[in-house]
Amino acid sequence: MIEALTVPKAELHLHIEGTLEPEMMFELARRNGITLPYGSVDAVRRAYTFSNLQSFLDIYYRACSVLVEEEDFYDLTAAYLRRAGDQGVRHAEIFFDPQTHLVRGVPMRTVVEGIHRALDDVRRERGMSSRLILCFLRHLTEDDAIRTFDAALEFRHRIDGVGLDSSEVGHPPAKFRRVFARAAAEGLHRVAHAGEEGPPEYVWEALEVLGVERIDHGVRCLEDGELVRRLVADRIPLTVCPLSNVKLRVVDDVQHHPLRRMLERGLRVTVNSDDPAYFGGYAGDNLAAVQGALDLSDEQIVQLARNSFDASFLEPAERDELLGSLDVHLD
């Protein structure tokens, strides 16, 4: 049986702020003189019992308060890359939420340069490639997203795409049509969270109004047969996060996750970790979990790994090289 934990793969759905492990949270809080509402690492972990997406976001945004200096973002990103690399991740496309930090007075430069310096260092250290995707918080206004986008243009050379995350229900993708049109005009890739807690209609909007190239989550697409046919015909990738779906009560347990059915319907599915510090597993952990719980065949594990590289925003030569590394590993 193929070892899903370490098979070469790309991670395409990862919020860098969601990799803040409790130990690092306390370390950064001490470094920056911030008092946390938790007495210990164990107390933090006990708080990670979520009833839905919003209950998670409330803790997630509070924890981000410890990220203040460029070095904090560097340490956070480098730690994630090394953990992910140990689980077979050869390429990572990383989401970051600048609005979470700008509102606290942390400059865009601090965030982008700290993250990007770590991406550069780990590429030199391990040969691990990466892309950086700026996400807009959908519970805020589009005007705020546009101001954030304007502030980010100074760092256009560092940013490869834009995305849409945070509270899904009540905040349809169409709310952000203008800022996504701006991103398209700048030649940036476009992705969006849709069809996690929100209905299949949000997936349609993300495709038709925002013009996205990938759907993040998308597990509820199975409720709409016409949508499934569209996703299959256009080979739209879905960046699925199984352990996140369980932790946020989108599905009851991994055994009931729709991933296998999605594969069998011909959907271009990938497996990712979302916010691994909160949801109990990195990319390899997620792939290993569904391998066992859904009794996936070796062929299906290989297909998921290939999908992850094929669905990436890598240049063709880079993609071919990584697919080749997968073939070598399998041989």
N, C-alpha and C positions, 0 to 999 in steps of 0.2 A: 504494500500500500504506500502511496506517495505521502510523504510527511508534509501536510498542509502548513504546519507552523513555519517552516523555513523555506518552502518552495519560492523561487524568485518571483516577485510580484511588484506591481505599482500600487501606491495608495493614492486615491483620487478624492477622498472625502474625509478631511481631517481639519478640525479647528485647532489651531495652535494653542489658543487659550485653554482649550479642553484637554491639554496634555499636562496641565499643572498638577503634578502629584502632591499629596498633602505634605510630604517631607520638604519639597521645594517651597511650597506655600509658606511654611513656617520659617524656612531659611530666609526667603525674600522679605517676609514681614519683619524679621529681626534686623535685616540689613537696612531696611527703609524706615524703621521706627513706626511700624503700623501695628495696631492691636487688632487681633482677629477675634471673632465671636466664638471661638472654640478653644477649649483648654488643652487639647492634645491632638496628635495625629489620629488616634483611635476615635476621638469625638468627631473629627471631620468625616472619617469614613462612615461612622454611624449615621451621619446626616444625609448620606447618599441613598436615601430611600425615596423614590419619586413616584408621584401619582399620575403625572402627565408631563408634557414638555415644559409648561410654565413653572412647575415646582422645581424642575431642574435649573431653568434659567435664573430663577431668583438666587440660588446659591452660586451659580456660575459667575454672574456679574459681580456679586459680592467678593468672590475670591480674586477677581481680576484687579482689585484695588492694590494688591501687592506688587503689580507690574508698573514700575515707575521710571526706571533708568534704562538706557540702551543695553547695559550689561544684563539686566533682568530678562529682556526679550532674547538676547543672545543665549543666555544659559538655558532658558526654556526651550528654545528651538534646537539647540545642540543636543540637549538631553533626549528630546523626542526622536531626532534623527538617528541617534545611536541605538536607542531601544528598538526602533522600527527596523533599522538595518540588521540587528541581531535576529529579527524574525523574517528575514528574507526580502524586505522592501528595498528595491534598487532604485526606485524613482518615487518622489512624493510631490503631490500638488496640494499646497498648503493654503487653507483659508485663514485670513486674519480679519478682525473686527475693529477697524480704527475708531469708529464712533464710540465704542466702549471706553477708549482711552482718551480721546480728544475731550470728552465731556469732563474728564478729571484734570484737564490741563496738561496732559502728556502730549508733546508735539508729534505730528506725523513723522518727522524725521527720526525721532527716537525709536518709534515702533519699527519703521521700515528698515532703517539701517541696522538695528540690533538683530532683526530676523535675518536679513540678507547676509550679514557678516557670518552668521552661523551656517547658512546654506553654502556659502563659498568655502568656509573652512572644512566642513564635512565632505564636500565634494572633493577637495584636495586630499583629505584624510582617507576617505573610503571609496571614492569614485561614484558617490551617490548623487544622482541628478535631481533637480527639483524645479518647480514653478511656483509662483506666488499669486494668489487670487484674493483680491480685496472684496469682502462681503459687506453688503448694506444690511442694516438692521430693519426688518420689515415692520416692526411695531412703531418705528419713528416715521416722520413724514418724508415724502419724496424730496421736498425742498432741502431737508437736512442731508439726504443722500447726495443731492447735487452739490451742496457745499463741500461735502466730504470728497466727492469725486474731483472737484476743482482743486482742493488742497493736495490731492494725490498726484495731480498731473506733473508736478515738479519731479516726481519719482517714477514717471512713466517707464523709464528704462529698467526699473526694478520689478514692475508689476506686469503680469501676463494675462490677467483676466479679472472679471468681476463676477460676484455671486450674490445670492439673496438668502439670508438665514434669519434666525430668531423665531418669534411666535408666528405660527403659520395661520391658524384659524382666525378669520376676520381680516386678514391682510393679504388679499389676492395679488398675484404677480402683476396684474395690469396696473396696480397702484404705482409701479415703478417704470412705466413704459418710456418716459422721457430720459431718465438717467441711463437706461440700457441702450437707448438709441444713441446717446452720447458716447457710450463705451464702444458700440459697434463702429461709429464713425472714427474712433481712435484706433481701430483694428484690434481691440481686445477680445479675447475669448469670453463667452458668456455661459454661466451655469445658474441654476436656481434650485433651492429646496422646494419640492412640491410633492403632494400625494403621500405625505407621512401622516400627519393628523388631518391635513386639509383634504378635500375631495378630489376625485379625478379631474374635475373641471379646472383645478389649479394647474394640473399638468398640461392640459390643453392651452391654457393662457400662457404658461411659461414658453411653450413652443411657438404659439402663433402670434403673441403680442410682444414677448421679449426676445424671440428668436434665439433661444438657448441651444447650445450644442450638446449639453448633457443635463439629465435630471438627477438631482440629489435626493435620495430615498426612492420615491416613486412606487412604493409597495402597493398603494391602493389602485394602481392602474388596472389590476386584475378585475376590478368592479365594472370596467367599461371595455367591452369586447372590441369596439371600434378603435378605442385608444390603443389597445394592445396591438391591433393590426397596424396602426400608424407607426408605433414605436418600432415594431419589427421591420416594417417595410423601409423605414428611413434609417434603420440601424442606430437609433438614439441610445446611447449608453445610460444605464441606471446605476448610480453609486449607492448600493445598498449597505446598511450597517446593522447586521443582525443583533448583536448584543445591545446596541442602543435601542433598537425596536422593542426588545424585551424589557429593558430597564425603564423605558418611558411608557410601557403598557400599550404599545401599538399592537403587539401580539402577546399572547399569554406566556409562551415559553419558546425556546429554540426549536423544539420538536414540531411546533405549529407554525413555524415561519414559512412564508410563501416562496422562499428562494428557489426551492427545487421546482415548483410549479412554474415559476418565471422562466427558469432555464428550459424546461420542457416545452414552453410556449414559444421558444425561439427568441426571447428577449436578451438583449446584450447586457447582461448583469455583471457587476463587479462587486467584490466584498471589501469593506473598509471598516474603520474603527470609530469615526465620528468624533467623540470626546473620550478617549480611552481612560483617562485618569478617573473619570466619573462612572464609566459604564463597565469597567471590569475586564478590559482586554484591548490589546493592540491589533494590528491588521492580521498577523499570523494567528493570534488567539481566536479572532472571529472566524477565520477560514477553517481552523481546526474544529471549532465548535459546531459549525454547520456540517462539516465532513462527517462527524460522528452522529449528531442528532438527526440529520436528514439522510443518512446512509448514502452519501454522494460517492459515485464511482471515481476511480482515478481519472477517467476521461473527463468527468465533470470538473474535477479540481484543476486539471490542466486547462480546460476551457475557461474557467474563471481567471486563472493566471494570465492566459493569453488575452482575454478580454481587457484586463487591467492595463496592459501595455497598449493594446490597439485603441483603447478609449482615451488615452492620455493626449496631452497637447505637445508631446515631443515632436521634434523634427523627424522626418522619415528615416534618416540614417541612424539617429539615436534609437528610435523605436526598433529598427531592425537589429541593431546591436544587442538590445536587451532581450528581444525575442530569441536571438541566438544564444544568449546566456541561459535562457530557460531551457532550450533544447540540449545544451551541454549538460546542464544539471540533471535533466531527465535521463540522458544517456548514461 
